[in-house]
């Protein structure tokens, strides 16, 4: 664990340890959530936040570091249903990466051997990715049984059992839930998505670098360009830009040749570029260019928000 001191003086009275995972805060608050949110098993509590580990050898850019962003879900279920929910979350989390555009051939779902399992775990699987530096873990999905709640209950002296008033059998109404835990590193996932999206290809005999991020992950959803800085095109382009900005994160650029502006957005991963030209002023249509294929279509300027919303799934 990452050991440090609280305050200006460094002595045994103010030693503390930074949390190595976000999960334990969820277990500590399990009773409060049950009492205040009135949730029923099965239910999950998700959390994202900083965690710290005193890594001896931080390496591979952001993959292994002493401070990292962690995403965790603690899914509470009946003990008898834990194997079913473990299978569900294992498959669901693997599909999440594919659904956001990660190439299937770079992903692997590896079930742990019994010799690898933690002493409290009834099952564990890793989602692994083929990074340039080798295959490494993105996320672990574990059946942690009732270990965490039981430990907190024994050491705190507080009853953390769950009472299921809808259970027809009065002998099984009160129990300690089992926990299925998907635990992922946000930094690792970000690095994997960037590695997976980076492509060097050729368009029209010219090489280009493109970041083929899934539209939901792309920081900028669309860029708006006037073809030239005259004839009322910048004014019309800014009008469209301001309309789109109410709904999407968009970028405006009027500097440089149109081809260079396209390339800049390709490198940033922007899925669509919208160009305002002479036909926009005369016929009210714009050119929409798609990042990956470079295909262009003309649509009415008023149709652009709806078109982007449909293509982006937003």
N, C-alpha and C positions, 0 to 999 in steps of 0.2 A: 504494500500500500504506500501511497505518497504521504510521507510524514512531513509535517511543518509545524510552525508555532503561531499562535494567535497573540498579537500585540507586539510591543517594542522589545520586550525582554525575552530571551530564549533560555528557559529553564524547564524543569520537569512539570511545573504547575500549569503551563500553557501549551503543552504538546497536543496536537490534533492530527487527524488523518483526513485527507480529502477523499471523497467517496469514489470507490473504484467502479461503481455502476449506479444507475438511476433506480433500479428495481426496489431497493429496500424501503425507499420512501413510500412506495405504493403499499407494501405490506404493512408498514406502520399505520397507514391511514385506512386500511381495509375496513375496520369496524366503523369509522366515521362515514365512509362512503356508503356502506350498507344502511346505516341509520338515517343519513340525511338525504341520499338520492333515492332511497327505497327501490333499489335495483334487485332483480331476482337472478339467481344462478340459472343458466350460465351467463356471465357478463365479463367484460374486459375493461381494464383501465390502461390507457396509453399515456406515455410520457416521453418527452424529448428534453435533453439537457446535457450539461457538461459532466464528464467523468474524467478521472485522473488515475494513471498507473505509472509507477516508477520504473519505466522501461529502461533496461540496462543499455540497449542498443537501438535507439530510434532510427528508423530508416525508411527508404522507399517513399520519399516525399511525404504525403499526408497519411500514408497507409498505416504506419506504426509510429505513434507519437505519445508523449506523456499527457497531453491534454487533448481530448477529442469529444466530438458530439455523438451522443448515443440515443438511439430510438428503441424503446422497449414497450411491449404489451404484456401485461399479466392477465391471462384469461382464466377466470375461476369457473370450475365445473364440478359436477358430481364425480366422486372417485371412479365409479363404474363406467362413466362416459369419457374418462380421460383419454383412453386409446383412440377413440373416435375423433375427439377434438384435436389430438396430436396429429393425426393424419390430415385432418382438415387444414390446420394452420401450416403444416409443412408444405402441402401442395399450393395453398393460397399465397404464401410468401414467395415461393419460387415463381409462380405465375405473375406476381407483381412486377418483377424485373423484366420479364418478357413483354408484359403489357405496356411498359414504358420504353420499348424499343431496343432493349438489349438483345444482342444476337444469341440465339439458342445454343449455337455450337460453342460459345465461350462460357456457358454456364453449366454448373454441375451440382446435383443434389446428392450429398454423400451422407449415408447413414453411419453413425458411429458403431464400431465394434463394442462388445460388452467390456472389453479391457480398457476402452477409452472413456467410458461413461463416468461421470462424477458419482460419488457414493450415494447421492440422494436422487439421481435421475433414473427414470424408467425408460427413457428413450431420448435420443438427441440426433439431429441432422444438421449439417452445414450447407449453406448455399455458397458455392465457391465460384471464383471467376478466374479466367486465364489472363492475368496481367502480363505486361511485357517482361516483368521480372519473375514470372512463374505463377503457378496456381495458388491462390490464397483465399481465405475465408472472408465473405461479406457479412454473413449473418448466421446465427445459430438459432434453431428452434428446439426447445427442450420440454420434456414432461418432467417438471420438478417435483412431482407428487405433492404432498402436503408439508414438505420439509421446512420451507420458509415460515409459513404461518405457525407451524408447530413450535419452531424455535423461538419466534417472537412471543408466542403465548406462554411458553415455559419460562422464559427469562423475564418477561414483564409481569407475569401473574394475572394477565387480563384474558378473559374468555374471548377467543376469536372464532369460535364455532359458528356455523350458519344454521338458522332454523328455517326449514322449508315447510311452511304451513299448508302447502298444496300437495304434499306427499300423502298419499292414501295410507301408507304404512306408518303408524306412530313410532315404531322402533327405529326407523331410518330417517326421521325428519331432521334430526340434529346431527351435523357432521362437519368435519374440517375439509373445506374444498381442496381439490387438487388444482395445480396451476400449470397451464401451458404457456411457455414464454418464448415468443419471437424477440430476439435481441439483435439489433443491427447497428452498424457504425455508419452514421450519416456521411462522414468524411470518406470512408472507404467506398460507399455507394457512389458518391459524387465523382471520385477518381475513376471508378469503373465505367460510369456513364460517359465520362470524357474520353477515356481510352477507346471505348467501343464506338464512339461517334466520330472520332478523328479519321478523316479520309483525305487522301491526295489523289485527285483524278485529273482528267483532261476534258475541257469543253471547247469545241471549235478550234482544236489544235493548240490551245493554251492551257498550261497546267494551272490548277487551282487547289487551294486548301479549303476544305469545308468541314464544318462541325455538324454532323447529321443527327442532332439531338431530336428526340421525340418532341412534337410541338408543345406538349404539356410541360416539358422540362426547359424548353428554350426561354432564357431570361427576357428576350425581346420577341414579341410575337409577330410584329410586322414593321417594316420601314417604309416611309413615304418619301418619294423623290419628285421634285419638278424636273422635267427633262432639261430645261435651261432656265437661267435666272432672268427671264424677261417675258414679255407678252402676257402677263397676268398669271403665269403658271405657278410661281411661288405662292401667291395669294390663295389660289385654289388648292394647292397642295397643303398649305397650313390649315385651311378650312377642313379638309378631310382628316388631317392629322389630329386636330382638336376634337373632332367628332369621335374618332377611334379611341382617343386617349381616355374618354369617359368609361370605356369598357375593357380596353386592353393596354398592356404595356407596349408602347410603340415608340419608334425613333424617327426623327426628321433629319434629312441630310440634303443639302443643295450644293455641296462643294465637290469639285472634281468631275471627271467624265463619268457617265452613267455606268459604264462597265466596271470602273474602279469602285464605285459605290456598291454595286452588286457583290464584288469580291469581298469587300469589308464586311458586309452582312453575312456572306457565306462563312467567313472565318469565325464570326460571332455566333453562328447557329440560328440566325433569324429565318423562320420558315418561309415567309412571304415578303416580297417587295412590291410596292404599288407605285407605278410611275404615272405622273400627270403630264400630258403632252398637248399638242394642238387639237387633237380630236376630243380631248376632255372639255375644252372650252367651246368647241363647236357642236359636239354631239353628246356630251355628258358622260363619256365612257372613259375608263382607265385601264391600264395594263397591269395584270397581276402575274408576277413571276414566282414560280415555286422553286425553292432552294435546291432540292435533291436532283430533280430532272431538268431544271432550267426551263421547263415548259411555260409558255405564256398564254394567258387568255384575256379577252377583253370583256368587261362587264360594266354595267352602269355604276356611276359613282355612288348612287344611293344604295346600291346592293352590297357594297363592300363590307359594312358591319355584319350583315347576315351571312355573307359568304365566308368571312373569317371565322365567325362563331361556329359555323357548321364544320369547317375544315379542322379547326382547333379542338372541337369537342367542348367548347366553353359556352 
